[in-house]
Amino acid sequence: MHFEFTEEQKMIRQAAKDFARNECLPGVIERDEKQQFPKEQVMKLAELGFMGMMVSPDYGGSGMDTVSYVLAMEEISKIDASVSVCMSVNNSLVCWGLEAYGSEEQKKKYLTPLAQGTKDGELYIGAFLLSEPEAGSDATSQRTTAEEMDDHYLLNGTKNWITNGSSASVYLVIAQTDVSKGSRGINVFIVEKNSPGVTVAAKENKLGIRGSDTHSILFTDVKVPKENRIAEDGFGFKFAMRTLAGGRIGIASQALGIASGAYELALGYSKQRRAFGTEIMNHQIIQFKLADMATRIEASRLLCMKAAWEKDQNLDYTMSSSMAKVYASETAMWTTTEAVQIHGGYGFVKEYHVERLMRDAKITQIYEGTSEVQRIVISRSILK
């Protein structure tokens, strides 16, 4: 066992750090206030090869490992989680699922431009459509239906909380094709956003990651060609669960980055702010806060790296990804709250960034499986 990164991994981390500082930091507060999708930043991520990091070069990807992906996600999330969640969804939920289970024709048509992040000079990214008004944590309760016709499926239903909802060109849609079969009657379909019958509802006004475009998507008699179903009939639920297991590594890395960003700001502030005749870093109560932050962040990082390593080694990473996500997300929420506290009144105003990181941290405990769901996954793994 060793803890050294390769030279390539170090270069990727530095490239991500430079990108975050130079491209994401300018205007991040304004984008948050205006709920502005960071299109320019995402386009530049595509130029770096970060929108299809783990996809084979055969399909336009960068062919990197999951550890490199975690390193990049952490650095970008330190600055702007709205950018990193767009990157996470495209990498973990869309590209990975297509490469792992899509047909050769589907990969050539959809995966290649998705991995490159652009098509004909325009942004080209994906979205993963699982959650519904009554099917969030309970993913088996799908109300969206896909009725099989002669040469197509007829898709009807509503999907909620969709990241990249209006910016995506391609949706991976989980839908029920046979209610009598329960979870075995669920399939996954590739749906183009510009298909007749697809409606993008208004953008959600969110607490955090406000630059990310989160929408409900409505389907009304949308014709989906049969060749756009991924894998065999009834594979949709397994597709969703396996894809989400990898997605949790991305969100754990996002949470890690948010926590790390808040910690670095708090540490820097503690060296400048004076109270009772000395810098506040000299007060034991602040020292202990910083010590606990650093310890929890390092533990989160190790959990993320273990899950990433297991994925790269083709091992079962279901439990480790859930452990990484639940611990890193709770660390992010706790660390950002403490960072605001260390900043005092300044932590409550936008220009010091920590209040935004605190708002962004909360969603990491919710999306791609709540903390409660992660504990179910972990307990099932250790009790089987």
ZAMAR-467227 format. One record per residue (C-alpha): residue in three letters; x, y, z. Coordinates in steps of 0.5 Angstrom, whole numbers, plus 500, padded with zeros to 3 digits. Layout:
ALAXYZ/...
This chain:
MET500500500/HIS503507498/PHE500514498/GLU504517493/PHE501520487/THR504519480/GLU507525476/GLU501525471/GLN496525477/LYS500531480/MET500535473/ILE492534473/ARG491536480/GLN495542479/ALA492544472/ALA485543476/LYS488548481/ASP490553476/PHE483553472/ALA479554479/ARG483560481/ASN484563474/GLU477561471/CYS472560476/LEU474564482/PRO473571478/GLY465572478/VAL464566482/ILE460571487/GLU456574482/ARG454567478/ASP452565485/GLU447571486/LYS445571479/GLN444564479/GLN448564472/PHE450557469/PRO457557468/LYS457556461/GLU464559459/GLN468555465/VAL465549463/MET467550456/LYS474551458/LEU473544462/ALA472541456/GLU478544453/LEU482541458/GLY479534457/PHE475534464/MET468533461/GLY470526459/MET476524464/MET475517465/VAL472515458/SER477511453/PRO480516448/ASP477511443/TYR471515444/GLY474522445/GLY475521452/SER482523456/GLY483516459/MET485518466/ASP483514472/THR478515478/VAL484518482/SER485523477/TYR478525477/VAL478525485/LEU484530485/ALA481535479/MET474535483/GLU477537489/GLU481543487/ILE475545482/SER470544488/LYS474549493/ILE472555489/ASP466553485/ALA461547486/SER456549481/VAL462548476/SER464541479/VAL457538479/CYS456539472/MET463536471/SER461530476/VAL454529472/ASN457529465/ASN463524468/SER460519473/LEU453519471/VAL452520464/CYS459518460/TRP461512465/GLY454509464/LEU454510456/GLU461507456/ALA460501461/TYR453499458/GLY451503451/SER452499444/GLU457501440/GLU452505436/GLN450509442/LYS457510444/LYS459513437/LYS453517436/TYR453520444/LEU459518448/THR464521443/PRO461528443/LEU459528451/ALA466526453/GLN469532449/GLY464536452/THR462540445/LYS459538438/ASP460543432/GLY463548437/GLU457548442/LEU457546449/TYR454538449/ILE453535456/GLY449530459/ALA444529464/PHE441523469/LEU434523470/LEU432519475/SER428523481/GLU421524481/PRO416528485/GLU415521489/ALA421517487/GLY427520490/SER431516495/ASP425510493/ALA428509486/THR423503485/SER417508485/GLN418510478/ARG411514475/THR415516468/THR413510463/ALA415508457/GLU410504453/GLU413500447/MET410501440/ASP412498433/ASP419502432/HIS419506438/TYR417507446/LEU412513448/LEU415516454/ASN411520459/GLY412523466/THR416528470/LYS423528473/ASN425533478/TRP432536481/ILE435535474/THR442538474/ASN444540467/GLY437540466/SER437546461/SER444546459/ALA444538457/SER443536450/VAL442529452/TYR438526457/LEU439519460/VAL432517463/ILE430512467/ALA423510466/GLN418504467/THR416499462/ASP412494465/VAL409496472/SER408488474/LYS415487474/GLY417492479/SER424494479/ARG425489473/GLY421493469/ILE425499469/ASN429501463/VAL434507461/PHE433511455/ILE437516451/VAL433522450/GLU435528446/LYS433534449/ASN430537443/SER425532441/PRO418534440/GLY414533447/VAL420535452/THR419541456/VAL424544461/ALA420547467/ALA423553470/LYS429553474/GLU429552481/ASN431557486/LYS436554490/LEU440555497/GLY446553494/ILE450551488/ARG446556485/GLY450557478/SER448550477/ASP441549473/THR437545476/HIS430544473/SER424539472/ILE423536465/LEU416534463/PHE415528457/THR409528453/ASP408523448/VAL416523447/LYS418518441/VAL424515443/PRO427510438/LYS428503440/GLU435503439/ASN436508444/ARG434504450/ILE441502453/ALA442494454/GLU437489455/ASP430490457/GLY429491464/PHE436493466/GLY434500468/PHE434499475/LYS441496475/PHE444501471/ALA441507475/MET444503482/ARG451502479/THR452508476/LEU450512482/ALA455508486/GLY460511481/GLY457518482/ARG458518489/ILE465518488/GLY464524485/ILE460528490/ALA464525495/SER470529492/GLN466535491/ALA464535498/LEU471534500/GLY473540496/ILE468544499/ALA470542506/SER478544504/GLY476550501/ALA473553507/TYR478550511/GLU484554507/LEU480560508/ALA479559515/LEU486558516/GLY488564512/TYR483568516/SER486566523/LYS493568521/GLN491575519/ARG485577524/ARG487579531/ALA483579537/PHE485580545/GLY492582543/THR494577538/GLU492573532/ILE486569533/MET490563531/ASN494563537/HIS488562541/GLN487555543/ILE479554541/ILE481556534/GLN487552534/PHE482546536/LYS477548531/LEU483548525/ALA486541528/ASP479538527/MET477541520/ALA484538518/THR483531521/ARG476530518/ILE478533511/GLU484528511/ALA480522513/SER475524508/ARG480525502/LEU483518504/LEU476515504/CYS475518497/MET481515494/LYS480508497/ALA473508493/ALA477511487/TRP482506487/GLU477500488/LYS474503482/ASP480503478/GLN482496480/ASN475493478/LEU473491485/ASP466492488/TYR466499491/THR459500493/MET460500500/SER467505500/SER463510495/SER457510500/MET462511506/ALA466516502/LYS460520501/VAL456520507/TYR463522511/ALA465527506/SER458530506/GLU457531513/THR465533514/ALA463539509/MET457541512/TRP461541519/THR467544516/THR464550513/THR459552519/GLU466552523/ALA469556518/VAL463561518/GLN464561526/ILE472563525/HIS470568521/GLY465571525/GLY461577522/TYR465577516/GLY463570515/PHE456572514/VAL457576508/LYS458574501/GLU465577500/TYR469572504/HIS466566500/VAL465561506/GLU457563507/ARG457560500/LEU461554501/MET456553507/ARG450553503/ASP453549497/ALA455544502/LYS448542504/ILE446539498/THR452534498/GLN448530504/ILE442530499/TYR443529492/GLU445522489/GLY443519495/THR442522502/SER446521508/GLU440516510/VAL440512504/GLN448511504/ARG447508511/ILE442503508/VAL447501503/ILE453501508/SER449497513/ARG446492508/SER454491506/ILE456489513/LEU450485515/LYS450481508/
